[in-house]
Amino acid sequence: MADDDDVELALIEAQDAEYRRTFVPAVPLPDDVLRAAAGSDDVSVRWQLGGYPFVLPADVFLALIDDPEVAVREFVVRHWAATTSQLELALALRPELEEQLTIHDHAPRRLMDRRPIGVTDGPLRQRYLDQHGASNAERSRFQSLCDDYVRDEELTVTLGDLWEIVHTG
């Protein structure tokens, strides 16, 4: 599981991503421009692609996951628009980024199982439950359990922990 510093960093980044989604006008760029940026000699240009508000083309995402700069690789796996399949690919190519991928909203279910409830909002919890095919009763019990945890436990208790209680209990 991610340590508290990683979780707090993820919370800050999520707030920043929400700001960008809400207040920064999104203008899609042509794929050739994105490819050129991914191949730029300027690290800051490549790094900024992690904040691109649209799904990156597969080849651009791959180039950034394979970037020689750790900061670029780490920022692109936090790219809020990355798809689950892109994140699966990132995990296969860069297993050392697994903890960061656990915090991503589009993480594969097996990683979402390890996501702390304190960094998971209501819509994401519902999507997680959809992935499990949860019944209405299971959803209600799951939400009740989420609401019962005090702030200190929200970073140590995971979605998977609660699902296990709901599903087997």
VMD Tcl script that draws the C-alpha trace (Angstrom):
set ca {
  {0.00 0.00 0.00}
  {1.14 3.55 -0.60}
  {2.53 5.32 2.41}
  {0.80 8.40 3.84}
  {3.05 10.79 1.89}
  {2.10 9.10 -1.40}
  {-1.60 9.28 -0.54}
  {-1.38 12.95 0.44}
  {0.49 13.69 -2.79}
  {-2.23 11.87 -4.71}
  {-4.89 14.00 -3.00}
  {-3.08 17.21 -3.94}
  {-2.68 16.04 -7.52}
  {-6.35 15.05 -7.71}
  {-7.35 18.53 -6.57}
  {-5.02 20.03 -9.18}
  {-6.48 17.77 -11.88}
  {-10.00 18.78 -10.85}
  {-8.98 22.45 -11.14}
  {-7.60 21.85 -14.63}
  {-10.75 19.98 -15.71}
  {-12.97 22.75 -14.35}
  {-11.11 25.94 -15.18}
  {-8.62 25.28 -17.96}
  {-10.19 25.32 -21.41}
  {-9.34 22.09 -23.17}
  {-8.20 22.26 -26.76}
  {-7.36 18.93 -28.36}
  {-4.05 18.83 -30.15}
  {-3.37 16.91 -33.36}
  {-1.67 13.55 -32.81}
  {1.42 14.67 -34.73}
  {1.87 17.60 -32.34}
  {1.57 15.24 -29.36}
  {4.10 12.86 -30.93}
  {6.52 15.74 -31.49}
  {6.08 16.87 -27.88}
  {6.69 13.32 -26.61}
  {9.93 13.22 -28.62}
  {11.10 16.67 -27.54}
  {14.57 17.12 -26.09}
  {13.00 19.41 -23.48}
  {12.02 17.36 -20.41}
  {9.44 19.96 -19.34}
  {7.61 19.60 -22.67}
  {7.41 15.83 -22.25}
  {6.46 16.18 -18.60}
  {3.58 18.56 -19.41}
  {1.92 15.87 -21.51}
  {0.97 14.20 -18.23}
  {-1.46 17.09 -17.71}
  {-3.01 16.83 -21.20}
  {-6.80 16.82 -20.68}
  {-7.57 14.15 -23.29}
  {-6.62 10.51 -23.77}
  {-3.14 10.38 -25.26}
  {-2.62 8.31 -28.41}
  {-1.28 4.86 -27.54}
  {2.15 5.49 -29.12}
  {2.55 8.80 -27.26}
  {1.57 7.18 -23.97}
  {4.05 4.36 -24.61}
  {6.83 6.80 -25.43}
  {6.21 8.66 -22.18}
  {6.05 5.47 -20.11}
  {9.43 4.57 -21.60}
  {10.85 8.08 -21.09}
  {14.40 8.20 -19.66}
  {13.26 10.75 -17.04}
  {11.58 9.26 -13.97}
  {9.51 12.43 -13.44}
  {7.96 12.10 -16.90}
  {7.09 8.43 -16.36}
  {5.60 9.16 -12.95}
  {3.54 12.10 -14.16}
  {2.13 10.30 -17.18}
  {0.79 7.44 -15.03}
  {-1.09 10.08 -13.05}
  {-2.60 11.42 -16.29}
  {-6.26 11.58 -15.28}
  {-7.51 10.81 -18.81}
  {-5.44 7.64 -19.16}
  {-7.57 4.60 -19.91}
  {-7.60 1.39 -17.91}
  {-5.94 -0.41 -20.82}
  {-3.18 2.21 -20.95}
  {-2.64 1.80 -17.23}
  {-2.52 -2.00 -17.62}
  {0.17 -1.50 -20.25}
  {2.06 0.93 -18.00}
  {1.96 -1.64 -15.20}
  {3.29 -4.35 -17.50}
  {6.13 -2.13 -18.73}
  {6.88 -0.33 -15.46}
  {5.92 -2.48 -12.47}
  {7.78 -0.05 -10.21}
  {4.92 2.43 -10.80}
  {2.31 0.08 -9.33}
  {1.73 2.09 -6.15}
  {1.04 5.25 -8.14}
  {-1.29 3.36 -10.45}
  {-3.26 2.16 -7.42}
  {-4.37 5.75 -6.81}
  {-5.48 6.38 -10.42}
  {-9.25 6.64 -10.98}
  {-9.04 4.32 -13.99}
  {-6.79 1.73 -12.35}
  {-7.55 -1.92 -13.08}
  {-9.83 -3.51 -10.48}
  {-7.05 -5.57 -8.89}
  {-5.24 -2.30 -8.12}
  {-8.43 -0.49 -7.10}
  {-8.87 -3.21 -4.47}
  {-5.81 -1.69 -2.75}
  {-6.94 1.94 -3.05}
  {-7.51 3.64 0.34}
  {-11.12 4.68 0.91}
  {-9.91 8.14 1.92}
  {-8.90 8.92 -1.67}
  {-12.05 7.50 -3.27}
  {-15.13 9.63 -3.84}
  {-18.73 8.45 -4.20}
  {-18.84 8.11 -8.01}
  {-15.58 6.16 -8.03}
  {-16.87 3.89 -5.28}
  {-19.98 3.25 -7.37}
  {-17.87 2.40 -10.42}
  {-15.79 0.05 -8.27}
  {-18.97 -1.65 -7.11}
  {-20.17 -1.85 -10.73}
  {-16.94 -3.70 -11.57}
  {-17.83 -6.23 -8.87}
  {-21.46 -6.51 -10.00}
  {-22.62 -5.48 -6.53}
  {-26.28 -5.81 -5.60}
  {-28.22 -2.90 -4.08}
  {-27.86 -4.49 -0.64}
  {-24.09 -4.84 -1.11}
  {-23.87 -1.22 -2.28}
  {-25.76 0.00 0.75}
  {-23.62 -2.04 3.16}
  {-20.42 -0.92 1.40}
  {-21.37 2.77 1.67}
  {-22.32 2.32 5.29}
  {-18.91 0.81 6.01}
  {-17.18 3.69 4.18}
  {-19.09 6.19 6.32}
  {-18.15 4.39 9.55}
  {-14.39 4.84 9.21}
  {-12.77 7.72 11.04}
  {-10.33 9.99 9.26}
  {-7.22 8.22 10.60}
  {-8.37 4.91 9.13}
  {-9.32 6.27 5.71}
  {-5.73 5.95 4.50}
  {-5.21 2.40 5.76}
  {-8.53 0.75 4.93}
  {-8.92 -0.13 1.25}
  {-11.83 -0.63 -1.11}
  {-10.87 -4.30 -1.25}
  {-10.96 -4.59 2.54}
  {-14.53 -3.30 2.58}
  {-15.60 -5.37 -0.41}
  {-14.30 -8.50 1.31}
  {-16.40 -7.70 4.40}
  {-19.50 -6.98 2.30}
  {-19.12 -9.88 -0.10}
  {-18.27 -12.58 2.43}
  {-20.12 -11.22 5.45}
}
mol new
graphics top color blue
foreach p $ca { graphics top sphere $p radius 0.5 }
foreach p [lrange $ca 0 end-1] q [lrange $ca 1 end] { graphics top cylinder $p $q radius 0.2 }
display resetview
